[in-house]
Amino acid sequence: MAAGGEEEEGCEHYRRGCLLRAPCCGKLYACRLCHDGAEEHQLDRFSVAEVQCARCRLLQKAQQRCEGCHNLFGEYYCGICHLFDRDKQQYHCAECGICRITFYFVSLRKCIENVSRQDCPICLEDIHTSRVGAHVLPCGHLLHRTCYEDMLKEGYRCPLCMRSALDMTRYWRQLDDEVALTPMPPEYQNMMVQILCNDCNARSTAQFHLLGMKCGNCDSYNTAQDGTCRLAAEEP
């Protein structure tokens, strides 16, 4: 009897036709999450070299189909992550070092090298071995889903690069109205300031306002002062 159960359909985490032989302890588990939940150490899925067929029990090298009974271990198989699962349009991203689902990540603008090997910037715990699901920000950085939800209670920016962690377009338009309805004192009304946008990295000049300064390139208010203030009349 395998340490993690021997259901042909896999486990609560994945549907697969094999068990992983953990290189750390030699025990058989349906997946690394099942292993980590039962043991006091963690399974490195990249080091998995052997699997056992759930149908004929043949122990063999990690591969997509059983070499004995030809049982399909998974519609999708990654020889790097040793991920067996149903076909969800996954692919292995070499830059990030993890398997991703195509339709979910198609809108991401960039990948971060080995992002799954980094610690969560909120709780500082490992993401790769965590049983808590990961959330990918638009900037490409990863953090635990629960940490992401907690972060949104306090702010809206990635704690690593300060880029907006969600679509803020509607809020920026509300801020446009608030700025228009909240004039600055006369001595500040013609004050201009150089700003740097955290969302598009563009530098521009904006009218100084305590509620926020709007990026001249992408209309974001996720900006920071990048120079001294000066009166508009002083501009060349």
N, C-alpha and C positions, 0 to 999 in steps of 0.2 A: 504494500500500500504506500503510495507516495505521500511525502510529508504535507503537501499542499492539496491533496485530493486528486482524483484521476478522471474527472468528467471529460468526456470526449468533446464537449462543446467549449471547454476551457474553464473560465472562472467568471466572477462578477465583473472583472475588469476587461477581459478580452475573450473573444471566441476564437479558439484555435484547436488544432488536432494533435498537439504534442505538449510535453512537459519539459521545462528547462532543467538541466542538471547544473546546479549552482557550483561554480569552480571554487568557491570559498569553503563550502561544507560538504559538497558531494550529494546533497539532498535534491529531490525532485519537486519542483513547484510549477504551477501553471504560468506564473509570471513573476517578475521581480517584486511587484507590490504585495503579492501573496507571501513571498519569501520574507520581505522586510517586516511584514505584520506579524510573522510567527517567530522570527529569529531576533537575536540581540545584535546582529550585524547586518550590513547591507550588501545586496548583490550588485555587482558591476556587470550590467548587461552587455557591455562591450567585450567582456572577457569570456562570455559563454561560448563553449566550444562543442558541447554535446546536448542532444535532446533525446527524449524517449517518445516513441510513437504511442499515442493514447489508444490505438486500436490493437496493434500486435505486440506492444511493449518492447520493441527493438530499440536498444540504445545505439545511437549513431551520431555522426557529426551533424552540426547544425546546418540544415538545408530546408528547402521549401516543401519537398515531398519525401515520404518514407521510402527508403531504398529497399525495404522488404515487402510491404503490402501496397505501396504506392499511394498511401493515404495522404491527402493534401493537408498540410499543417496550417496553411493560411493562404487566403486569396492574395494577400500582400505579405511579402517577406523582405526584410532589410538585412543584408548580410553584415552590416556594420553595427546597427543597434540591436540586431537579433529580435526584431519586432515581428510577430506573427499576428495577423488580424484579418478581418473582413476588408474587402476593397472599399476604401473611402476616398479614393483618389489621393493617396498618400505619395510622398516622395521624400527622399533623404536630401536635406539641404547641407551641402558640404561646408558652407561658411558658418552656419549655426551649429552644426554637429548633431542635429536631431532630425527626426522624421516629422514632416508637416503635412497638413491636409490642404490640397491645392486651392479649393474655393475659399477657404478661410483666410489664407495668407496672401491671396493674389493682390490685395489692395495695399500690402505693406510696401513702403517705399525703399527699404533697404534691409539687409541682414546684418547681424552683429556676429563676428567670428566667435565660435564656441560659446554662444550665449547661454546654452543650457548648462554649461559647466560653471557658470558664475553663481554667486550667492544672491539671494533675494535682497535687493537694496533696502527693504523695509525691515524685515526681521533678521537679516544677515545669516539665514540658514540656507543650506544647499538646496537648489531647485531640482537638480538632476535626480537625486535620490528621494525626494519628498513624495509622500502620498497625496499631498494637497495639489490640486490642479494648478497649472500655470496659466497666466494671462499675458498675452503679448501686446505691448503698447504700440501705437502707430510708429514710434521711433525705432522699434525693433527690440527694445529691452524687455526682459522677462521679469515677472514677479509673481508670487503666489496669488491665486485668485482672491483668497480671503484678505490678503494684505492690500490688494488693489481696491477691494470694497471699503476697507478701513481708510485707505488713502483718500478716497473720494469724499469722505466725511470732513476732511481737513483742507483739501486743495484739489487741484486739477492737473498738476504738472508732474512729469516724470522726475523722480528724485535724483536721477543721474545726469540727464541732459537738459532738464527744465522745459522740454517741449510739451505742448498740451497732450494730455493722455486720452482725450476724447474730443469729439466734434463740438467746438465752442461757438460755432457760427451764430446760433440763435442768441446766446448770451452776449456776444460782441455787439449785435444789433441793439439789444436792450441797453447796453452800456453807451452806445451812440446817443440814444435818447436821453439817458441820465446826464451825460456830459453836456448836451445841448440845453438841458433845463437847469444846469447848475453852473452859472457863470462864475469865473474866478474874480477875486478882488481886482480893482482897476490896475494896481501896480503889477499884476501878473498876467493880464489879458494879452499882452503882446510878447510874452516871454516864450522863446523857442528853445528847444533842447535836442541834442543828438541822442538817438535811441538805438538799441540793438534788439532785434526781434528774436525771441527764443524759438519761434516756430519755423521761420524761413531763413534765419541767420542774416537777414538784410539789415543794413544801417540806413537810417533816414532821419529827417528832421521833423519834429512834431511840436505842436503847441503844448506847453506845459499845463498839466491839469492833475489835481490831486486824485481824481477817480481813475485815471489811467491815460496812457499816451499811445495812440494808435499807430501801428506800423504802416508806412506809406506804400509798402509793397504787397502785403497780403491782408491788410485790414485787421490783423490780430492786435489785441491789447496785452498779449503775453510778452511784454517788452521790459527793458531795463535801461536806465539812463546811462549813456555811453560818452558823456561829455558835459561840459559846463553849460549853464543856462545863459542866454543872451537875448536882448531885445530884438524884435524883428527888424527894427530900423537899422540895427548895427550889421545886418547881413550885407555882404557885398552885392 
